[in-house]
Amino acid sequence: MTTMTPTRAGRREWVGLAVLALPTFLVSLDVFVLILALPKLSQSLGADSTQQLWIMDVYGFMIAGFMVTMGTLGDRIGRRKLLLIGATAFGLASVLAAFSTSALMLIAARALLGIAGATLAPSTLALISNLFTDTRQRSLAIGIWAGCFTVGAIVGPMVGGVLLEHFWWGSVFLLGVPAMVLLLVVGPKLLPEYRNENAGRLDLVSVALSLVTILPAVYGIKELAREGVHVVPVASLLIGLSFGVVFVRRQRILQDPLIDLTLFRARAFTTAIGGMCAFTMLGGTTMLFVAQFFQIVLELSPVGAALALLPGMLASTISFLGAPILARRIRPATLIATGLAGAIAGFLLLTQVEAGAGPVIPSIAFAITCLCGGPLITLGTDLVVGSVPPEKAGSAASLSQTGNEFGYALGIATVGTLGNAVTRSRLADAVPAHDAFASGMHAVSGLAALVLAAVAYFVLRHLRHI
């Protein structure tokens, strides 16, 4: 009896990965350049505070709402085909955003960018699983893919600053157009097509249910974090959860569901998605508090705060690339759990940072959490994609990315609310404002350390065979 061994990728596949890295990099870049452009475009278009929030948030809402649908759609019509359609739409929407003449037009363009962006992450990740069938090479490829997100976060503010200094605000939206054109030209030549021939028809009722589940839920969570407990965000969250129950029930009876719920029976799949969601929830919220600590407590400028966060971003990139290489000698479960132990140490170090401290210690502590969280993100993503049949890789990739979107929003709404509550409580006790905010950051960091200890336990328990 002979066994088939995975074919090792050659030069063509690695060049194909470089092509797939382009949209991944640009999706991240698009978020961070807008933060810098918002003041100028708001003044130019006369956007009020509510419109500014929608300009920022509608992109993330659309990505979260459509990612599950797009991941499953790619499995059905072809992952390369969906990627190229999405790249075309992203390029056109970028031009529309750049030349918007009103705030409402820009909001609509950002919504289209979000829908187009929802096709890119699951398509690129699923295509990586097709290009790299060798486990070690696939892990490294996913590490490079994940590293592009942090590279975009590093490069985005710098490139955006240069463009805004020399050109009009719309120039930041045109950054992605040449790259999308390049993807459309070389993608058909370098990227393989893959579709599940037995996937069945796309259930449009499930698509609608997924949208009315995710969009109201994400909106409700974000508004609860921003405005506190009010009727509209609570009602929105309850509506999303109610439709979510209907959605899950429908998936259980369909022959060709939008989401195959049986995927969650695999411990590796469920543990990896749950762990990454938890880390995104805690890490994203902590990053927000650390960034505010630099500006509010240490009174650094926005550029100074960005520079203080830069070591963490660089550490993430190094970790994403290094974790797959270390996993060749160390069992992934052990490597992930050890990394989480290091991240816990970084969070605990943040709990010791006082208001009078300089930027060095909090910057180092944040970098430690980023460096040590890398194995969970890179190897966890590989576990999610690698633990499902090839025909369901797109669906699995979309679930992984949607979990991250939900994790960040949920973290801001819950963990962030806890931190703000601690800050307000300390202020009520007549504690100086800087010390009160530091206490809020301590609470967030301490909770992150506690929850990640539980995640490390489940990783060792459920992934010990990996």
C-alpha positions as CSV (number, residue, x, y, z in Angstrom):
1,M,0.0,0.0,0.0
2,T,1.4,3.4,-1.0
3,T,0.6,6.7,0.6
4,M,0.4,10.1,-1.1
5,T,2.8,12.6,0.1
6,P,2.1,16.3,-0.2
7,T,3.8,18.1,-3.1
8,R,6.3,20.7,-1.9
9,A,5.6,24.2,-3.3
10,G,8.1,25.6,-5.8
11,R,8.9,29.1,-7.1
12,R,5.6,29.5,-8.8
13,E,3.7,29.0,-5.6
14,W,5.8,31.4,-3.6
15,V,5.3,34.1,-6.2
16,G,1.6,33.3,-6.0
17,L,1.8,33.9,-2.3
18,A,3.3,37.3,-2.9
19,V,0.3,38.1,-5.2
20,L,-2.1,37.0,-2.4
21,A,-0.2,39.1,0.1
22,L,-1.1,42.3,-1.8
23,P,-4.8,42.4,-0.9
24,T,-4.1,41.3,2.6
25,F,-1.6,44.2,3.1
26,L,-4.0,46.7,1.5
27,V,-7.0,45.8,3.7
28,S,-4.9,46.6,6.8
29,L,-3.4,49.7,5.2
30,D,-6.8,51.0,4.3
31,V,-7.9,51.1,8.0
32,F,-4.8,52.9,9.3
33,V,-4.5,55.5,6.6
34,L,-8.1,56.6,7.1
35,I,-7.4,57.4,10.8
36,L,-5.0,60.1,9.7
37,A,-7.1,61.3,6.8
38,L,-10.3,61.6,8.8
39,P,-9.8,65.2,10.1
40,K,-9.0,66.6,6.6
41,L,-11.8,64.7,4.7
42,S,-14.3,65.6,7.4
43,Q,-13.5,69.3,7.0
44,S,-13.6,69.1,3.2
45,L,-16.9,67.2,3.1
46,G,-18.5,68.9,6.0
47,A,-19.0,65.6,7.9
48,D,-20.6,65.9,11.3
49,S,-19.6,63.7,14.3
50,T,-22.1,61.0,13.5
51,Q,-21.1,60.8,9.8
52,Q,-17.4,60.6,10.9
53,L,-18.2,57.6,13.0
54,W,-20.0,55.9,10.1
55,I,-17.1,56.7,7.7
56,M,-14.9,54.8,10.1
57,D,-17.2,52.0,11.2
58,V,-19.2,51.0,8.1
59,Y,-16.2,49.3,6.6
60,G,-15.8,47.0,9.5
61,F,-19.5,46.4,9.7
62,M,-19.7,45.2,6.1
63,I,-16.6,43.0,6.4
64,A,-18.0,41.3,9.5
65,G,-21.5,40.9,7.9
66,F,-20.4,39.5,4.5
67,M,-17.3,37.5,5.3
68,V,-19.2,34.2,6.2
69,T,-21.2,34.5,3.0
70,M,-18.1,35.3,0.8
71,G,-16.1,32.4,2.3
72,T,-18.8,29.9,1.4
73,L,-19.5,31.6,-2.0
74,G,-15.8,31.1,-2.9
75,D,-16.1,27.4,-2.2
76,R,-19.0,27.3,-4.6
77,I,-18.1,29.5,-7.5
78,G,-14.3,29.3,-7.3
79,R,-11.9,31.0,-4.9
80,R,-9.8,32.7,-7.5
81,K,-12.9,33.9,-9.3
82,L,-14.3,35.4,-6.2
83,L,-10.9,37.0,-5.3
84,L,-10.7,38.7,-8.8
85,I,-14.3,39.9,-8.5
86,G,-13.5,41.3,-5.1
87,A,-10.3,42.9,-6.3
88,T,-12.2,44.6,-9.1
89,A,-14.9,45.9,-6.8
90,F,-12.3,47.0,-4.2
91,G,-10.4,49.0,-6.9
92,L,-13.6,50.7,-8.2
93,A,-14.9,51.5,-4.7
94,S,-11.5,53.0,-3.9
95,V,-11.8,55.4,-6.8
96,L,-15.3,56.2,-5.8
97,A,-14.2,56.9,-2.2
98,A,-11.2,59.1,-3.4
99,F,-13.5,61.3,-5.4
100,S,-16.5,61.5,-3.1
101,T,-18.2,64.8,-3.1
102,S,-20.2,64.4,0.1
103,A,-20.0,62.5,3.4
104,L,-22.9,60.3,2.4
105,M,-21.2,59.3,-0.8
106,L,-18.0,58.5,1.1
107,I,-20.0,56.3,3.6
108,A,-21.6,54.4,0.7
109,A,-18.1,54.0,-0.9
110,R,-16.7,52.7,2.4
111,A,-19.6,50.2,2.6
112,L,-18.8,48.9,-0.9
113,L,-15.1,48.7,0.1
114,G,-16.1,46.6,3.1
115,I,-18.2,44.2,1.0
116,A,-15.3,43.9,-1.4
117,G,-12.9,43.5,1.4
118,A,-14.9,40.6,2.8
119,T,-14.1,38.6,-0.3
120,L,-10.3,39.1,0.1
121,A,-9.3,37.5,3.4
122,P,-11.2,34.2,3.1
123,S,-10.3,33.8,-0.6
124,T,-6.6,34.5,0.0
125,L,-6.4,32.2,3.0
126,A,-8.2,29.4,1.3
127,L,-6.1,29.7,-1.8
128,I,-3.0,29.4,0.3
129,S,-4.3,26.0,1.4
130,N,-4.5,25.1,-2.3
131,L,-1.0,26.4,-3.2
132,F,0.8,24.8,-0.2
133,T,-0.2,21.2,0.6
134,D,2.9,20.6,2.6
135,T,2.1,21.3,6.2
136,R,5.4,23.0,7.1
137,Q,5.3,25.2,4.0
138,R,1.6,26.1,4.6
139,S,2.3,27.2,8.1
140,L,5.1,29.5,6.9
141,A,2.9,30.8,4.1
142,I,0.2,31.6,6.6
143,G,2.7,33.3,8.9
144,I,3.8,35.6,5.9
145,W,0.1,36.2,5.1
146,A,-0.7,37.2,8.8
147,G,2.5,39.3,8.9
148,C,1.1,41.4,6.1
149,F,-1.6,42.7,8.4
150,T,0.9,44.2,10.8
151,V,3.1,45.5,8.0
152,G,0.1,47.4,6.8
153,A,-0.4,48.8,10.3
154,I,3.2,49.9,10.4
155,V,3.4,51.3,6.9
156,G,-0.1,52.8,6.8
157,P,0.4,55.8,9.1
158,M,3.8,56.7,7.5
159,V,2.6,56.4,3.9
160,G,-0.7,58.2,4.8
161,G,1.2,61.0,6.4
162,V,3.4,61.6,3.3
163,L,0.4,61.6,1.0
164,L,-1.7,63.9,3.2
165,E,1.2,66.3,3.4
166,H,1.6,66.6,-0.4
167,F,-1.8,65.6,-1.9
168,W,-5.5,65.9,-1.2
169,W,-7.2,63.5,1.3
170,G,-8.6,61.3,-1.5
171,S,-5.1,60.1,-2.4
172,V,-5.0,57.7,0.5
173,F,-7.8,55.7,-1.1
174,L,-6.0,55.3,-4.4
175,L,-3.1,53.4,-2.8
176,G,-4.8,50.1,-3.4
177,V,-5.7,50.6,-7.1
178,P,-2.4,49.8,-8.7
179,A,-2.0,46.7,-6.5
180,M,-5.5,45.5,-7.4
181,V,-4.7,46.0,-11.1
182,L,-1.6,44.0,-10.7
183,L,-3.6,41.2,-9.0
184,L,-6.1,41.1,-11.9
185,V,-3.2,40.8,-14.4
186,V,-1.1,38.2,-12.8
187,G,-3.6,36.4,-10.6
188,P,-5.2,34.3,-13.4
189,K,-1.7,33.1,-14.4
190,L,-0.2,32.3,-11.0
191,L,-3.2,31.3,-8.8
192,P,-5.0,28.0,-9.1
193,E,-8.7,27.8,-9.3
194,Y,-10.6,25.7,-6.8
195,R,-14.3,25.1,-6.2
196,N,-16.3,22.4,-4.5
197,E,-18.2,20.7,-7.3
198,N,-20.6,19.1,-4.8
199,A,-21.3,22.2,-2.7
200,G,-25.0,22.6,-3.8
201,R,-26.8,25.8,-4.3
202,L,-26.3,28.9,-2.1
203,D,-29.2,29.3,0.3
204,L,-30.2,32.9,0.0
205,V,-32.4,32.8,3.1
206,S,-29.3,31.8,5.2
207,V,-27.4,34.6,3.6
208,A,-30.1,37.1,4.7
209,L,-30.2,35.5,8.2
210,S,-26.5,35.8,8.6
211,L,-26.6,39.5,7.7
212,V,-29.4,40.3,10.1
213,T,-27.6,38.3,12.7
214,I,-24.1,39.8,12.4
215,L,-24.8,43.4,11.4
216,P,-27.2,44.3,14.3
217,A,-25.0,42.3,16.8
218,V,-21.8,44.1,15.8
219,Y,-23.5,47.5,15.8
220,G,-25.1,46.9,19.2
221,I,-21.8,45.8,20.7
222,K,-19.9,48.8,19.4
223,E,-22.6,51.2,20.4
224,L,-22.7,49.7,23.9
225,A,-19.0,50.3,24.2
226,R,-19.2,53.8,22.8
227,E,-22.4,55.2,24.5
228,G,-23.1,52.7,27.3
229,V,-26.4,50.9,28.0
230,H,-29.2,52.5,25.9
231,V,-32.4,51.2,24.2
232,V,-31.2,51.2,20.6
233,P,-27.9,49.2,21.0
234,V,-29.5,46.8,23.4
235,A,-32.4,46.2,21.1
236,S,-30.0,45.9,18.1
237,L,-27.9,43.2,20.0
238,L,-31.1,41.3,21.0
239,I,-32.3,41.4,17.4
240,G,-29.0,40.0,16.2
241,L,-29.0,37.2,18.8
242,S,-32.6,36.3,18.0
243,F,-31.9,36.0,14.3
244,G,-28.7,34.1,15.2
245,V,-30.8,31.4,16.9
246,V,-33.0,31.1,13.8
247,F,-29.9,31.0,11.6
248,V,-28.3,28.1,13.5
249,R,-31.5,26.1,13.5
250,R,-31.8,26.5,9.7
251,Q,-28.2,25.4,9.2
252,R,-28.9,22.2,11.1
253,I,-31.7,21.1,8.7
254,L,-30.3,22.2,5.4
255,Q,-28.6,19.6,3.1
256,D,-26.2,22.4,1.9
257,P,-25.9,24.8,4.8
258,L,-24.1,28.2,4.5
259,I,-22.0,27.1,7.6
260,D,-21.3,23.5,8.2
261,L,-21.9,23.3,12.0
262,T,-20.2,19.9,12.1
263,L,-16.9,21.7,11.7
264,F,-17.2,22.7,15.4
265,R,-17.2,19.0,16.5
266,A,-13.4,19.0,15.8
267,R,-11.6,20.0,18.9
268,A,-8.6,21.4,17.0
269,F,-11.0,23.7,15.0
270,T,-13.0,24.9,17.9
271,T,-10.1,25.4,20.3
272,A,-8.1,27.3,17.6
273,I,-11.0,29.6,16.7
274,G,-12.0,30.2,20.4
275,G,-8.4,30.9,21.4
276,M,-7.8,33.4,18.6
277,C,-11.1,35.1,19.3
278,A,-10.2,35.5,23.0
279,F,-6.7,36.8,22.2
280,T,-8.1,39.3,19.7
281,M,-10.7,40.4,22.3
282,L,-8.2,40.9,25.0
283,G,-5.2,42.0,23.0
284,G,-7.1,44.5,20.9
285,T,-8.7,46.1,24.0
286,T,-5.3,46.2,25.8
287,M,-3.7,47.9,22.8
288,L,-6.4,50.6,22.8
289,F,-5.8,51.3,26.5
290,V,-2.0,51.3,26.1
291,A,-2.3,53.7,23.2
292,Q,-4.5,56.0,25.3
293,F,-2.1,55.6,28.2
294,F,0.7,57.0,26.0
295,Q,-1.4,60.0,24.9
296,I,-3.6,60.7,28.0
297,V,-1.2,59.8,30.8
298,L,2.2,60.3,29.3
299,E,0.9,63.1,27.1
300,L,2.7,61.9,23.9
301,S,1.5,63.2,20.5
302,P,-0.3,60.8,18.2
303,V,2.9,60.3,16.3
304,G,4.8,59.6,19.5
305,A,2.2,57.1,20.7
306,A,2.4,55.3,17.3
307,L,6.2,55.1,17.6
308,A,5.8,53.7,21.1
309,L,3.5,51.0,19.7
310,L,5.8,50.3,16.8
311,P,8.0,47.7,18.7
312,G,4.9,45.7,19.3
313,M,3.9,45.7,15.7
314,L,7.4,44.6,14.6
315,A,7.4,41.9,17.3
316,S,4.1,40.6,15.9
317,T,5.6,40.4,12.4
318,I,8.7,38.6,13.6
319,S,6.5,36.2,15.6
320,F,4.2,35.4,12.7
321,L,7.2,34.5,10.6
322,G,9.1,32.7,13.3
323,A,6.4,30.5,14.8
324,P,6.0,28.1,11.8
325,I,9.8,27.6,11.8
326,L,9.9,26.9,15.5
327,A,6.9,24.5,15.1
328,R,9.2,22.2,13.1
329,R,11.1,21.4,16.3
330,I,8.5,22.1,19.0
331,R,5.0,20.7,19.1
332,P,2.5,23.4,18.1
333,A,0.4,22.9,21.2
334,T,3.5,23.3,23.4
335,L,4.7,26.3,21.4
336,I,1.2,28.1,21.5
337,A,0.9,27.4,25.3
338,T,4.4,28.6,26.0
339,G,3.8,31.7,23.9
340,L,0.6,32.4,25.9
341,A,2.6,32.1,29.1
342,G,4.9,34.8,27.8
343,A,1.9,37.0,26.8
344,I,0.5,36.6,30.3
345,A,3.9,37.8,31.6
346,G,3.6,40.9,29.3
347,F,0.1,41.6,30.5
348,L,1.1,41.2,34.2
349,L,4.0,43.7,33.5
350,L,1.4,46.2,32.3
351,T,-0.4,45.9,35.6
352,Q,2.7,47.3,37.3
353,V,3.1,50.4,35.1
354,E,2.3,53.5,37.1
355,A,1.2,56.9,35.8
356,G,4.7,58.3,36.5
357,A,6.4,55.8,34.3
358,G,8.0,56.7,31.0
359,P,7.1,55.0,27.7
360,V,9.8,52.4,27.8
361,I,8.3,49.8,30.2
362,P,4.7,49.9,28.7
363,S,6.2,49.7,25.2
364,I,8.3,46.7,26.1
365,A,5.3,45.0,27.9
366,F,3.1,45.5,24.9
367,A,5.8,44.2,22.6
368,I,6.1,41.0,24.8
369,T,2.4,40.4,24.4
370,C,2.6,40.8,20.7
371,L,5.7,38.6,20.3
372,C,4.3,35.8,22.4
373,G,0.8,35.9,20.9
374,G,2.1,35.2,17.4
375,P,2.2,31.4,17.6
376,L,-1.5,31.3,18.6
377,I,-2.5,33.4,15.6
378,T,-0.3,31.8,13.0
379,L,-0.5,28.2,14.1
380,G,-4.1,28.6,15.1
381,T,-5.1,29.8,11.7
382,D,-3.2,26.9,10.1
383,L,-5.1,24.5,12.4
384,V,-8.4,26.0,11.4
385,V,-7.7,25.7,7.6
386,G,-5.8,22.4,7.9
387,S,-8.3,20.6,10.1
388,V,-11.2,20.8,7.6
389,P,-11.6,19.1,4.2
390,P,-10.1,21.2,1.3
391,E,-13.6,21.9,-0.1
392,K,-14.5,23.7,3.1
393,A,-11.3,25.8,3.5
394,G,-13.1,29.0,2.4
395,S,-15.9,28.6,4.9
396,A,-13.4,27.8,7.7
397,A,-11.2,30.8,6.8
398,S,-14.3,33.1,6.9
399,L,-15.3,31.8,10.3
400,S,-11.8,32.4,11.6
401,Q,-11.8,36.0,10.3
402,T,-15.4,36.7,11.5
403,G,-14.4,35.4,14.9
404,N,-11.6,37.9,15.0
405,E,-13.9,40.8,14.0
406,F,-16.4,39.8,16.7
407,G,-13.6,39.3,19.3
408,Y,-12.3,42.8,18.8
409,A,-15.8,44.4,19.0
410,L,-16.8,42.3,22.0
411,G,-13.5,43.1,23.7
412,I,-14.1,46.8,23.4
413,A,-17.7,46.5,24.7
414,T,-17.0,44.2,27.7
415,V,-13.3,44.4,28.7
416,G,-13.1,48.0,27.7
417,T,-16.3,48.8,29.7
418,L,-14.7,47.2,32.7
419,G,-11.6,49.3,32.3
420,N,-13.6,52.5,32.0
421,A,-15.7,51.5,35.0
422,V,-12.6,51.1,37.1
423,T,-11.3,54.5,35.9
424,R,-14.6,56.2,36.8
425,S,-14.6,54.5,40.2
426,R,-11.1,55.7,41.0
427,L,-12.0,59.2,39.9
428,A,-15.0,59.2,42.2
429,D,-12.6,58.4,45.0
430,A,-10.8,61.6,44.2
431,V,-7.8,59.8,42.7
432,P,-5.8,61.9,40.2
433,A,-7.0,61.4,36.6
434,H,-3.7,60.0,35.4
435,D,-3.6,57.4,38.2
436,A,-7.3,56.6,37.7
437,F,-6.7,55.8,34.0
438,A,-3.6,53.7,34.9
439,S,-5.9,51.7,37.2
440,G,-8.3,51.0,34.3
441,M,-5.4,49.8,32.2
442,H,-4.3,47.5,35.1
443,A,-7.8,46.0,35.3
444,V,-7.9,45.3,31.6
445,S,-4.4,43.8,31.6
446,G,-5.0,41.7,34.7
447,L,-8.2,40.2,33.2
448,A,-6.4,39.5,30.0
449,A,-3.7,37.5,31.9
450,L,-6.4,35.5,33.7
451,V,-8.4,34.6,30.6
452,L,-5.3,33.7,28.6
453,A,-4.2,31.3,31.4
454,A,-7.5,29.5,30.8
455,V,-6.9,29.5,27.0
456,A,-3.5,28.0,27.6
457,Y,-5.0,25.2,29.7
458,F,-7.5,24.4,26.9
459,V,-4.8,24.5,24.3
460,L,-2.7,21.9,26.2
461,R,-5.7,19.8,26.9
462,H,-7.4,19.7,23.5
463,L,-4.5,20.1,21.2
464,R,-2.0,17.9,22.9
465,H,-2.1,15.4,20.0
466,I,-0.9,18.1,17.6
